Structures are given as structure tokens and as C-alpha cells.
Amino acid sequence: MRVVSNTSPLLNLAIIGELERVREQLEHVLIPLAVREEFRLETDRPGVAPLRQALAEGWVHVEEISNRPFVEVLRRELDAGEAEALVLAVEQRASRVLLDEQEARRVSRTLGLPVTGALGILLAAYRAGRLPSLRVAMQRLREEAGFWIAPSLEADLLAQSGEA
């Protein structure tokens, strides 16, 4: 399975100490250069150390994109990481794209690319018994990573998990 990620899902999960859930579920993740740059690996900001480790271990791997004109078209609506991640997903014929931002998810669907994000990873981890509480993980995303979750989405996810 080929999976491509944007910055947000990996960084936010790294910030709350749950990046390993991605590895457990997906084994290997491709990112474009723009996403690697958005990680700002030279800093000590929250979440960077686990991302450096994932890159060093090779389960998160940087891939070059070739279709720069397609990136420029997508940049009209998306940031650099999102645009490059979507182009990389198309080029690699990815089976899934990790995205959190609503507009990027919409564009991904129009390109026929299945999408999940940080919350989908956490829900799957909870269902697999690898995460003690989805509610606590979402609270940590909000408080530690500044991740916004629509109240209706949170209620739906908690209902799906049985933690409602």
C-alpha cells in the first residue's frame, strides 16, 4: 500500500506522542520535499524529534515530484505541502492520502484519492486496542497541537468508538 502524507497529520500526531500509530497502521509513508521543509526539522518545536527519527529510520521517506505544473495549478487553492502531497499521491498511484485540512481533502476526493487524517488514524488505533482513549487523544490534539475539531465530528467519532 502506497500512502502519501501532508504535514498536519504527521506533525500533530508527533506532537501528542502518537506518531507510532501511523507506522503501526501504514508501515511506510511517502512525503514530498515541501512537507519535509514544513516540518522545520532544524528547530526544537514540539513533534520535530519523532519526525526526525521516523525519517532516519526510513519509514517516512521523502520522494521527489516531477509534475511541477500540476503543483502550480493546485497552489491556487492549497499550500505547498498539500499541493505537492496530492501531486505525489497521483504520481505514485497512492492508495491513500493523509490530509487534515478540509479544502485539501475536497481536492483529493476530486482526484479520486481516498483520504484519512489524524483523527482517522486515532480512531483506527482505538478500535485496534492500541489507544486507551480516543476522547483523551482528541483533547490532547486540541490542547497541545492547537488542532480544531468540529463539535459534530467529535461527537460522531466518540459515538463510533463507543466513548460517547
N, C-alpha and C positions, 0 to 999 in steps of 0.2 A: 504494500500500500504506500503510495507516494502522498505525503502531506506537506503542504506549504503553510507557513505562518507569517502573519504580520507581527508587529512589535507588541501590541497591547496584551494579547492572551499570554504570551510567554513572560513578559515583564511583570504583569500583575500577579500571575501565579508564583513567580520567583519572589516577589515582594512578600507574599504571605507564607512562603516556605512550602509551596505545593507544586513546584515545577516538576518534581519527580512523577506526579500523576500523569503528565504528558508522556513521559518516557514509558511508563507502565502501559499506557493505552496505545501509543502510536509507534514506539520504539525508535523511530528516526524522523526528524523534521528538517525540511529544507527552508532556508530563508534567503532572500535576495540581499545584496550588499547594502541597500538603503535601510533595511531593517537592522542589520548589524550596526550600521552607523547610528541609528536611533537608539540603540541600547546604551550608547555612550560608555563603552567598556573601560575607558581610561579614568572614569570617575569612581567614587566610592558611594554613589547614591544607592538607595535600597534596591535589592534584587539583582544588582550587577554581578556580585560574586558567583551566585549559582549559574548565571548565564555564561560567564567566563568559563566555568567548569564544564558546562554542557558542550560548549564549543570545543574546549580542549579534549574532551572525551570523544567528540565526533558524532554524538547522537543528534546534535543540532549542527547543521552543516550549511555553509554559505555557497550558493550557486549563482553563477553569472546569468544574466538575462541577455537575450540577443535582439529582441524586438523593441528597440528604443522608441520608434514612432508610436507604437501601441501604448507605451508608458506615458508618452506626452499627451496622447488623447485622454487617457484615464486621469492624468494630473489636472484636467479641467475640473474634475469633481472630487478627487481624492488626494490625500497627501502622498509623498514619495514612497513611503514604506508600503502603504496599501496598494498603490498603483503597481509597484514592482512585484509585490507578492502575488497579485492577480495575474500579471503577465507571466511570472514564473510558473504559477499553477497551470496556466494554459499550455505553456511550452513543455512542461514536464508531464502533462496529462494527469494532474494530481487527482486523487480520489477524494480529497477533502482539503478545505482551506480553513485555517484558524483565523477568525476575524471577530472583533467585538463591536466595531462601530457600525451603526445602522446603515449609513449610505454605502459603505464598502460591502456590507452583506447584501444589499439590494443589487449592486453591480455584479457581485459574484453570482447571484442567482440568475441574472440575465445572461451571464456567460455559461450557465449550466453547470456551475461548480457547487457541489454540496458544501455547506458551511457549518461550523460549530465554533464555539468560543470558550472563554474561560469558564463560564457558567456550565456549559455542556460538559466540559472536562470534569468539573467538580461533581456534577450530578452523576455522571458515569462512575466516578471514583466512589461516591457514596453508595450507589447501588451495588458495586462490586465489594463492598465492605472494606475499602481502602481509606475511607474518610469517615471519622467518627460522627461529624455533624455538618450537614450542608448549611444549616442556619448559621452556625458559628463561622464557617468558611466565608459565607456571603457577608457577614458582619465585618470580618477582617478585611475583605476586599474593599468594602466601603470606607472603613476607618483608616486602614494602613496604606491602601493604594489609591484612595480617592475615586474608586470605581462607582459609577452611578448605576443603580438597578431600579427599573421602574417597579413601583409597588405591585402592580398587577402581575408582572413577570415573576417577582419574588414569591408572591402568593401561589402562583401556578407551579413553580419549581418545588416549593415546600409541599404542596399537595401531591405532586408526582412522587416526591421522596417519602411521603408518609410523615413528615415532620410538621405538618400544618397545625 
